[in-house]
Amino acid sequence: MSEGDAASLTRLVLFDFDGTLTTVETFPLFIRFAASPWRVRLGGLLLAPLVLAYRAGWISGVVVRTAIVRVAFSGMARDHFEALARAFATARLPALMRADVLARLRAHRVAGDRVVVVSGNFERLLAPWCEAEGVELLASALECRDGRLTGRYDGPQCAGEEKARRVRAFAGAWPRERIEAHGDTAEDLPMLAMAAVATYRGAPWPKGDAVR
């Protein structure tokens, strides 16, 4: 059977991670876990105006995350970052999952559907969890030079239109009627628009008041 034939039969199921599969946003939790205390304090002072602007809806999450990554991880050894990510994924993520959404993901996997987590969070943070669950991952990567993080993302963050672009590059011409997607923020909407069946914060999407 060709890949195109397989795609016509198999359902592609896309899950956002933070806030969809989890009860909380894990990005800030991991920052506080992984960054040194002095970087956390410095970031709290330097980035407070950006955080307030984000909460007011004046700037995007992409802008805020870019600034946070610069303060938190510039110069950190890649091996150290990856060890911290594995430790957080193992020790903290299981207790943060939404039981009903996790059960849905597992049911799709058991049914033979192709299940993909599509997240703006760090690839190295989510990879251990996805590997344990037997699902695939599209996420954001951090740039590294000479074994150390530069404090920049390696390419665009996997958010907004980039989520849809990554899915298209990953899945090719997957029939829309065989795509299902689940998300919880405006950054997920381009991905949800690709699917014949979608939910936003657990409710069917599209819906008139879905993005409030």
ZAKE-573381 format. One line per 5 residues: number of its first residue (from 1); for each residue x, y, z of N, C-alpha, C, O, CB. Coordinates in steps of 0.1 Angstrom, whole numbers, plus 5000, padded with zeros to 4 digits. Each point is the difference from the previous one (the first is absolute). Glycine has a CB too. Example, Ala and Ser with C-alpha at 12.3 -4.5 7.8 and 13.67 -1.06 7.14 Angstrom:
BEGIN
1	5132:4943:5078:4991:5012:5000:5009:5012:5000:5010:5000:5007:4971:4988:5005 | 5015:5023:4981:5009:5011:5000:4992:5011:5008:5005:5011:5001:5007:4983:4977
This chain:
BEGIN
1	5009:4988:5000:4991:5012:5000:5009:5012:5000:5009:5001:5008:4972:4987:5004 | 5016:5022:4979:5008:5012:5000:4997:5009:5012:4990:4998:5007:5010:5001:4968 | 5009:5011:5027:4997:5009:5011:4987:5008:4998:4993:5003:5010:5032:4999:4994 | 4972:5001:4984:4988:5007:4997:4987:4992:5003:4991:5005:5006:5021:5008:4977 | 4989:4974:5014:4989:4991:5003:4999:4999:5015:4988:4999:5006:5015:4988:4973
6	5008:5012:5028:4999:4999:5015:4994:5012:5006:4992:4999:5009:5028:4986:4991 | 4984:5027:4995:4994:5012:5005:4985:5001:4998:4993:5006:5008:5029:5005:4988 | 4973:4983:4993:4986:5001:4997:4992:4991:5010:4988:5002:5001:5017:5002:4975 | 5002:4987:5030:4993:4991:5010:5002:5003:5014:4991:4998:5009:5011:4984:4974 | 5010:5023:5020:5004:5003:5014:4996:5014:5004:5001:5009:4992:5018:4975:5006
11	4976:5017:5015:4996:5014:5005:5013:5006:5006:5008:4994:5007:4968:4999:4997 | 5026:5020:4992:5011:5008:5006:4994:5008:5011:4991:5008:4998:5022:4993:4980 | 4992:4997:5034:4994:5007:5012:5011:5009:5006:5010:4995:5005:4973:4986:4999 | 5014:5032:4997:5009:5010:5005:4996:5006:5013:4989:5004:5002:5016:5001:4974 | 5004:4995:5034:4998:5005:5013:5010:5011:5003:5012:4998:5000:4978:4980:5008
16	5005:5034:4996:5008:5010:5007:5004:4993:5013:4993:4991:5005:4996:5029:4983 | 5021:4985:5018:5005:4995:5013:4995:5008:5012:4991:4996:5007:5029:4994:4982 | 4986:5022:5013:4997:5008:5011:4986:5006:5000:4996:5006:4991:5028:5000:5010 | 4969:4990:5010:4986:5005:5001:4990:4991:4994:4988:5001:5003:5021:5022:4998 | 4995:4969:4990:4991:4990:4993:5002:4986:5006:4991:4994:5005:5010:5019:4974
21	5011:4982:5021:5003:4988:5007:5003:5002:5014:4999:4990:5008:5010:5001:4971 | 4995:5021:5025:5004:5002:5014:4990:5010:5007:4993:5007:4993:5031:4989:5001 | 4976:5004:5019:4991:5009:5008:5006:5014:5001:4993:5009:5003:4999:4971:5009 | 5021:5021:4986:5007:5013:5001:5010:5002:4989:5003:4991:4992:4994:5008:5033 | 5008:5013:4973:5010:5003:4991:5013:4995:5005:5005:5005:5011:4983:5015:4980
26	5019:4971:5003:5012:4994:5005:5013:5009:4997:5010:4998:5006:4979:4979:4992 | 5010:5032:4992:5011:5008:4996:5006:5008:5012:5011:4999:5003:4979:5002:4974 | 5001:5007:5030:5006:5007:5011:5005:4992:5012:5009:5003:5006:4976:5015:4987 | 5008:4970:5009:5005:4991:5010:5013:4995:4997:5009:4999:5009:4968:4994:4996 | 5026:5003:4982:5013:4995:4997:5010:5011:5000:5012:4997:5004:4977:4986:4982
31	5008:5029:5011:5010:5011:5001:5005:5001:5014:5012:5001:5003:4977:5011:4978 | 5001:4989:5028:5004:5001:5015:5008:4988:5005:5008:5001:5008:4972:5013:4995 | 5017:4974:4991:5007:4988:5004:5014:4999:4994:5009:4996:5007:4969:4993:4994 | 5024:5016:4987:5013:4998:4993:5009:5012:5001:5012:4998:5000:4976:4987:4984 | 5007:5027:5016:5009:5012:5000:5005:5002:5014:4994:4996:5010:4993:5014:4972
36	5025:4995:5019:5006:5003:5013:4992:5010:5008:4994:5009:4994:5029:4985:4997 | 4978:5006:5022:4992:5010:5008:5003:5014:4996:4991:5009:5000:5008:4975:5019 | 5014:5019:4978:5003:5014:4997:4994:5004:4986:4996:5012:4998:5025:4987:5016 | 4978:4992:4977:4994:5003:4987:4985:5002:5002:4994:5008:4993:5024:4978:4995 | 4976:5006:5020:4985:5001:5003:4997:5014:5006:4991:5007:4996:5007:4968:5007
41	5011:5029:5006:4998:5014:5006:5002:5011:4990:4993:5009:5000:5014:4981:5023 | 5004:5008:4969:5003:5010:4990:4989:5001:4990:4995:5011:4996:5029:4985:5007 | 4971:4992:4993:4989:5000:4990:4988:5006:5005:4992:5007:4993:5018:4973:4997 | 4987:5018:5023:4988:5006:5006:5000:5015:5000:4990:5007:4998:5008:4974:5016 | 5014:5025:4987:5002:5014:5000:4999:5006:4985:4993:5009:4997:5021:4990:5025
46	4994:4994:4970:5002:5006:4986:4988:4997:4992:4996:5009:4991:5028:4987:5011 | 4969:4993:5000:4989:4996:4991:4986:5004:5005:4990:4997:4993:5025:4985:4999 | 4984:5024:5020:4987:5003:5005:4992:5008:4991:4988:4997:4998:5021:5002:5024 | 4996:5012:4971:4992:5007:4991:4995:4992:4988:4988:5002:4996:5025:5018:5010 | 4995:4971:4989:4996:4991:4989:4989:4991:5004:4990:4998:4993:5033:5003:4997
51	4978:4993:5022:4990:4991:5005:4986:5008:5002:4990:4994:4996:5028:4992:5015 | 4983:5026:4994:4988:5007:5002:4994:5004:4986:4987:4999:4999:5022:5010:5023 | 4999:4994:4969:4995:5003:4986:4993:4988:4994:4990:5001:4993:5028:5017:5004 | 4988:4970:5005:4994:4988:4995:4987:4997:5007:4990:4997:4993:5033:4994:5003 | 4976:5011:5017:4988:4997:5007:4989:5010:4995:4988:4997:5001:5025:4994:5019
56	4991:5021:4976:4990:5010:4995:4996:4998:4986:4991:5006:4995:5019:5010:5021 | 4997:4974:4977:4997:4997:4986:5007:5010:4990:4996:5000:4989:4983:4991:5019 | 5031:5016:4997:5007:5009:4991:5011:4994:4992:5003:5005:4989:4992:5013:5027 | 5011:4971:4989:5011:4993:4992:4997:4985:5001:4992:4996:5008:5025:5022:4997 | 4989:4975:4986:4997:4986:4999:5009:4991:5010:5010:5005:5005:4984:4999:4971
61	5001:4984:5026:5008:4991:5008:5014:4997:4994:5009:4997:5007:4970:4993:5001 | 5021:5010:4978:5013:4998:4994:5011:5010:5004:5011:4996:5003:4976:4994:4977 | 5009:5022:5021:5009:5011:5004:5005:4998:5014:5012:5001:5003:4977:5015:4982 | 5002:4981:5024:5003:4997:5014:5009:4988:5002:5010:5001:5007:4968:5010:5000 | 5019:4978:4986:5008:4988:5002:5014:5003:4994:5010:4995:5006:4970:4991:4992
66	5021:5021:4991:5013:5003:4995:5009:5007:5010:5012:4997:5002:4978:5005:4975 | 5004:5008:5030:5008:5008:5010:5003:4991:5012:5011:5001:5006:4978:5020:4987 | 5002:4971:5012:5002:4991:5011:5011:4990:4998:5009:4998:5008:4967:5005:4998 | 5024:4991:4982:5011:4991:4996:5013:5006:5000:5010:4994:5005:4974:4993:4982 | 5017:5026:5008:5013:5007:5000:5006:5001:5014:5011:4998:5002:4981:5015:4977
71	4999:4991:5031:5005:5003:5013:5003:4986:5007:5010:4999:5007:4976:5023:4994 | 5005:4968:4997:5001:4988:5008:5011:4991:4996:5006:4993:5008:4970:5009:4995 | 5027:4997:4984:5008:4989:4995:5013:5004:4992:5007:4991:4996:4972:4996:5004 | 5023:5026:4998:5012:5004:4993:5013:4994:5007:5002:5003:5012:4986:5018:4980 | 5020:4971:5000:5012:4995:5006:4999:4987:5007:5010:4994:5004:4997:5029:4998
76	4981:4972:5001:4998:4987:5007:5005:4989:4991:4998:4999:4988:4983:5010:5025 | 5026:4981:4993:5005:4989:4993:4988:4992:4995:4991:4997:5007:5030:5002:5007 | 4980:4996:4973:4988:4993:4994:4998:4987:5008:4988:4997:5003:5017:5012:4975 | 5005:4984:5026:4998:4987:5008:4993:5003:5013:4992:4992:5004:5029:4998:4985 | 4982:5021:5017:4994:5003:5013:4985:5004:4998:4992:4995:5007:5030:5013:5002
81	4975:5000:4980:4987:5003:4997:4992:4987:4997:4988:4998:5005:5019:5024:4986 | 4998:4969:5001:4993:4988:4997:4998:4991:5012:4989:4993:5001:5020:5008:4976 | 5000:4999:5032:4999:4992:5013:4988:5006:5008:4992:4992:5006:5033:5001:4994 | 4975:5020:5001:4989:5007:5008:4987:4997:4993:4990:4997:5007:5026:5021:5000 | 4983:4982:4980:4988:4998:4993:4995:4986:5002:4988:4998:5003:5018:5018:4980
86	5003:4974:5017:4996:4986:5002:4995:4998:5015:4990:4994:5002:5026:4998:4981 | 4991:5015:5026:4996:4999:5014:4986:5006:5003:4992:4994:5007:5032:5007:4999 | 4974:5010:4988:4986:5007:5001:4990:4991:4994:4989:4998:5006:5021:5025:4994 | 4992:4972:4988:4990:4992:4993:4997:4988:5008:4988:4996:5000:5021:5012:4978 | 5001:4986:5028:4997:4987:5007:4994:5003:5014:4990:4993:5004:5030:4997:4985
91	4984:5020:5018:4996:5002:5014:4987:5009:5001:4992:4998:5009:5031:5000:4997 | 4975:5011:4984:4989:5010:5002:4989:4998:4990:4988:5002:5004:5029:5013:5004 | 4986:4982:4980:4989:5000:4990:4988:4990:5003:4989:5004:4998:5028:5002:4985 | 4986:4982:5021:4989:4990:5002:4989:5006:5010:4988:4997:4997:5028:4984:4999 | 4988:5026:5014:4990:5006:5009:4992:5011:4995:4990:5005:5006:5024:4987:5012
96	4990:5014:4970:4994:5012:4995:4990:4997:4988:4995:5009:4994:5026:5003:5013 | 4977:4975:4990:4992:4997:4988:4985:5000:5004:4996:4997:5011:5023:4989:4980 | 4973:5018:4999:4986:4999:5001:4996:4985:4997:5002:4995:4989:4995:5030:5004 | 4997:4969:5016:4997:4986:4999:4991:4996:4988:5002:4990:4993:5001:5008:5031 | 4987:5011:4973:4991:4997:4990:5006:5001:4986:4998:4993:4991:4983:5015:5024
101	5027:5003:4983:5007:5002:4988:5011:4990:4997:5002:4995:4989:4993:5030:5013 | 5012:4972:5009:5010:4989:4998:4994:4987:4996:5005:4993:4992:5009:5019:5025 | 4974:4985:4989:4993:4987:4996:4996:5001:4986:5001:4990:4993:4991:5007:5030 | 5004:5014:4972:4997:5002:4986:5012:4997:4991:4999:4994:4990:4983:5023:5016 | 5029:4989:4998:5012:4998:4992:5004:4986:4999:5003:4994:4989:5005:5028:5018
106	4991:4971:5005:5004:4986:5000:4990:4991:4992:5004:4990:4994:5007:5014:5028 | 4977:5000:4978:4990:4992:4993:5003:5001:4985:4998:4990:4992:4985:5014:5026 | 5020:5008:4977:5004:5002:4986:5012:4992:4996:5001:4993:4990:4989:5030:5011 | 5020:4977:5008:5012:4992:4998:4997:4985:4999:5005:4993:4991:5009:5024:5021 | 4978:4978:4997:4996:4986:5000:4992:4996:4987:5001:4989:4995:4999:5011:5030
111	4992:5010:4971:4992:4997:4988:5008:5000:4987:4995:4997:4989:4986:5014:5023 | 5032:4993:4989:5009:5000:4988:5000:5013:4993:5006:5001:4989:4989:4976:5009 | 5000:5034:5008:5001:5013:4994:5014:5005:5002:5007:4996:5009:4969:5009:4996 | 5028:5005:4986:5013:5006:5001:4998:5012:5009:4994:5010:4996:5013:4982:4981 | 4999:5008:5035:4998:5010:5010:5012:5009:5001:5011:4994:5001:4973:4991:5012
116	5014:5028:4986:5012:5009:5000:4997:5011:5010:4989:5007:5000:5016:4988:4976 | 5004:5008:5033:5000:5011:5009:5006:5012:4992:5012:4999:4996:4989:4987:5026 | 4992:5025:4977:5005:5012:4993:5001:5012:5010:4989:5005:5004:5001:4986:4974 | 5022:5013:5026:5001:5009:5011:5011:5010:4998:5010:4998:4993:4982:4984:5022 | 5005:5030:4990:5010:5011:5001:5011:4998:5010:5010:5007:5000:4973:5008:4991
121	5015:4975:5018:5009:4998:5011:5013:4993:4994:5001:4997:4989:4980:5001:5028 | 5028:4999:4992:5013:4995:4996:5000:4986:4996:4994:4991:5007:5016:5025:5008 | 4996:4981:4973:5000:4986:4995:5007:4991:5010:4995:4989:5002:5006:5020:4975 | 5010:4995:5029:5007:4991:5009:4992:4998:5013:5003:4990:5007:5019:5018:4984 | 4969:5001:5013:4992:4998:5012:4989:4990:4997:4997:4992:5009:5008:5031:4998
126	4989:4978:4982:4988:4991:4997:5004:4987:4994:4992:4990:5000:4995:5030:4997 | 5025:4978:4997:5003:4988:4993:5000:4988:5010:4995:4990:4995:5019:5023:4990 | 4991:4987:5027:4999:4989:5009:4986:4995:5002:4997:4988:5000:5024:5019:5011 | 4970:5003:4991:4986:4997:5003:4994:4993:4988:4993:4990:5001:5005:5029:5015 | 5004:4987:4972:4994:4995:4988:5006:4986:4996:4992:4991:4996:5005:5032:4996
131	5015:4975:5011:5006:4987:4997:4994:4989:5010:4997:4989:4995:5024:5022:4997 | 4977:4993:5020:4993:4991:5010:4986:4996:4996:4995:4989:5002:5020:5020:5016 | 4978:5001:4976:4986:4998:4996:4999:4994:4986:4989:4996:4995:5005:5023:5019 | 5017:4980:4979:5000:4994:4986:4993:5009:4990:4994:4995:4990:5006:4983:5020 | 5002:5035:4991:4994:5010:4991:5011:5009:4994:5011:5000:5005:4967:5000:5007
136	5020:5006:4977:5009:5009:4993:5000:5014:5005:4990:5004:5007:5008:4981:4973 | 5012:5023:5016:5001:5013:5006:5005:5010:4990:5010:4997:4992:4994:4993:5030 | 4989:5022:4977:5005:5012:4993:5001:5011:5011:4990:5003:5006:5000:4989:4971 | 5022:5014:5025:5001:5010:5010:5011:5009:4997:5007:4999:4990:4985:4985:5027 | 5011:5025:4992:5010:5011:4998:5014:4995:5005:5001:4993:5010:4981:5024:4993
141	5028:4986:4989:5014:4996:5004:5008:5013:5004:4997:5011:4995:5002:4969:4989 | 5011:5018:5024:5009:5011:5004:5014:4998:4992:5005:4989:4998:4984:5012:5025 | 5016:5011:4973:5012:5000:4993:5012:4997:5009:5000:5004:5012:4990:5013:4972 | 5020:4976:5011:5012:4996:5007:5012:5002:4992:5000:4996:4988:4986:4987:5025 | 5025:5022:4993:5013:5001:4994:5010:4996:5009:5001:5004:5012:4991:5015:4974
146	5017:4972:5009:5012:4995:5009:4995:4995:5013:5006:5002:5010:5009:5015:4979 | 4974:4976:5010:4995:4993:5012:4992:5008:5010:4997:4995:5011:5022:4990:4986 | 4979:5028:5000:4992:5009:5009:4989:5006:4993:5000:5003:4988:5021:5001:5025 | 4968:4999:4994:4989:5007:4995:5003:5015:4998:5007:5006:5008:4978:4978:5004 | 5010:5021:4977:5003:5014:4997:4990:5009:5006:5002:5013:5000:5008:4980:4979
151	4978:5002:5026:4990:5008:5005:4990:5004:4989:4991:5009:5002:5024:5000:5015 | 4986:4985:4972:4991:5002:4988:4993:4987:4996:5005:4989:5003:5009:5031:4989 | 4975:4982:5002:4993:4988:4994:5007:4996:4987:5005:5009:4993:4973:4998:5018 | 5022:4980:4986:5005:4995:4988:4989:5000:4990:4993:4990:4998:5025:4996:5013 | 4980:5025:4982:4988:5001:4991:4988:5005:5007:5001:5004:5011:5008:4977:4976
156	4980:5020:5006:4988:5006:5006:4994:4991:5011:5002:4988:5000:4993:5022:4978 | 4999:4997:5032:4993:4992:5010:4988:4993:4994:4994:5005:4990:5013:5012:5027 | 4990:4972:4988:4989:4992:4994:4987:5005:5006:4994:4993:5009:5021:4986:4988 | 4980:5032:4998:4988:5007:5006:4993:5007:4988:5007:5004:4991:5004:4999:5032 | 4976:4999:4978:4992:5007:4990:5001:4993:4987:4999:4988:4998:5005:5033:5015
161	4999:4987:4977:5001:4995:4986:5011:4990:4998:4999:4991:4992:4992:5030:5000 | 5019:4980:5017:5011:4990:4999:4995:4986:5003:5006:4990:4995:5011:5028:5011 | 4974:4981:5003:4994:4987:5003:4994:4994:4988:5003:4988:4997:4992:5019:5027 | 4997:5000:4969:4994:4995:4988:5010:4997:4989:4999:4989:4993:4981:5024:5012 | 5031:4995:4994:5010:4998:4990:5008:4987:5003:5002:4992:4991:5000:5032:5005
166	5001:4974:5017:5007:4988:5004:4992:4987:4997:5005:4990:4996:5006:5023:5022 | 4975:4988:4985:4992:4989:4998:4999:4996:4985:5001:4989:4996:4986:5017:5024 | 5012:5005:4971:5000:4997:4986:5013:4994:4995:5000:4991:4992:4984:5029:5005 | 5027:4985:5008:5013:4994:4996:5002:4986:5005:5006:4992:4993:5004:5031:5008 | 4984:4974:5011:5001:4987:5006:4991:4990:4993:5003:4989:4997:5003:5021:5025
171	4981:4994:4975:4990:4991:4996:4997:5000:4985:4994:4991:4995:4996:5012:5027 | 5015:5007:4971:4997:5001:4986:4986:5003:4997:4993:5007:5007:5026:4977:4989 | 4975:5010:4994:4987:5002:4995:4990:4990:5008:4993:4993:4993:5015:5015:4984 | 4992:4993:5036:4991:4991:5008:4986:5005:4998:4997:5012:5001:5021:4983:5016 | 4973:4996:4980:4986:5004:4997:4994:5007:5013:5001:4995:5011:4996:4986:4973
176	4997:5031:5013:4995:5008:5011:4990:4992:5008:4999:5002:5013:5005:5019:4974 | 4988:4971:5007:4989:4993:5007:5006:4989:5009:4993:4994:5008:4992:5010:4973 | 5028:4993:5018:5007:4991:5009:5009:5006:5010:5008:4994:5006:4991:4990:4975 | 4999:5030:5021:5008:5007:5010:4991:5004:5012:4989:5006:4998:5027:5002:4983 | 4989:4990:5031:4994:5005:5012:5010:5008:5008:5012:4997:5000:4972:4983:5000
181	5012:5031:5006:5009:5009:5007:4994:5005:5013:4988:5003:5001:5023:5003:4977 | 4998:4997:5032:4995:5004:5013:5010:5011:5005:5012:4998:5000:4977:4980:5005 | 5005:5034:4999:5008:5011:5005:4993:5008:5010:4988:4997:5004:5024:5003:4975 | 4995:5011:5027:4993:5008:5010:5004:5014:4999:4995:5008:5009:5005:4972:5005 | 5008:5025:4977:5003:5014:4999:4999:5004:4985:4999:4992:4991:5016:5007:5030
186	4986:5015:4977:5000:5005:4986:5012:4995:4992:4999:4999:4988:4989:5021:5020 | 5023:4976:4999:5011:4995:4993:4997:4986:4993:5008:4995:4992:5007:5017:5024 | 4974:4982:4988:4997:4987:4995:4990:5001:4988:4998:4990:4993:5006:5000:5030 | 4990:5021:4975:4989:5001:4990:5004:4997:4986:4992:4993:4993:4998:5024:5022 | 5022:4987:4980:5003:4995:4987:5001:4985:4998:4996:4994:4990:5016:5027:5007
191	4992:4972:5014:5001:4986:5000:4985:4994:5000:4997:4990:4993:5026:5010:5018 | 4969:5006:4997:4986:4995:5001:4993:5001:4987:4991:4992:4996:5008:5014:5028 | 5004:5005:4968:4994:5003:4988:5003:4989:4989:4993:4999:4990:5007:5025:5016 | 5010:4968:4996:5004:4990:4991:4992:4987:5001:5000:4992:4992:5023:5017:5009 | 4969:4990:5011:4994:4988:5003:4985:5000:4997:4993:5010:5001:5024:4987:5017
196	4978:4991:4979:4985:4999:4998:4993:4999:5014:4989:5005:5001:5015:4983:4977 | 5003:5007:5032:4995:4999:5013:5010:5007:5010:5011:4997:5000:4976:4982:4995 | 5008:5031:5012:5009:5007:5009:4993:5005:5013:4988:5001:5000:5025:5007:4980 | 4995:4993:5031:4995:5005:5012:5009:5011:5005:5012:5000:4998:4978:4978:5008 | 5004:5032:5000:5007:5012:5006:4995:5001:5015:4989:5002:5003:5012:5010:4974
201	5009:4985:5032:4997:5000:5014:4990:4990:5003:4991:5002:5009:5015:5022:4993 | 4994:4964:4991:4991:4989:5002:4987:5001:4994:4992:4990:5000:5019:5008:5021 | 4986:5013:4972:4987:5002:4993:5002:4999:4985:5010:5003:4995:4981:5012:5024 | 4998:4981:4974:5002:4999:4985:5003:5014:4994:4995:5010:5005:4988:4971:4995 | 5025:5019:4990:5005:5012:4993:4998:4998:4985:5002:4989:4996:5015:5016:5023
206	4979:5006:4974:4999:5014:5004:4987:5003:5008:4990:4993:4999:5023:5013:4981 | 4988:5004:5028:4989:5005:5008:5001:5015:5001:5011:5005:5002:4988:4973:5011 | 4990:5029:4987:5001:5014:5000:5008:5007:5011:5006:5010:4998:4972:4988:4992 | 5021:4996:5022:5007:5006:5012:5013:4993:5003:5005:5001:5012:4973:5008:4997 | 5027:4983:4982:5011:4990:5004:5013:5007:5004:5007:4995:5008:4983:4989:4976
211	5013:5028:5011:5013:5006:5002:5000:5011:5011:5010:5007:5001:4996:4987:4976 | 4983:5007:5030:5000:5010:5011:5009:4996:5011:5002:5007:5010:4975:4999:4984
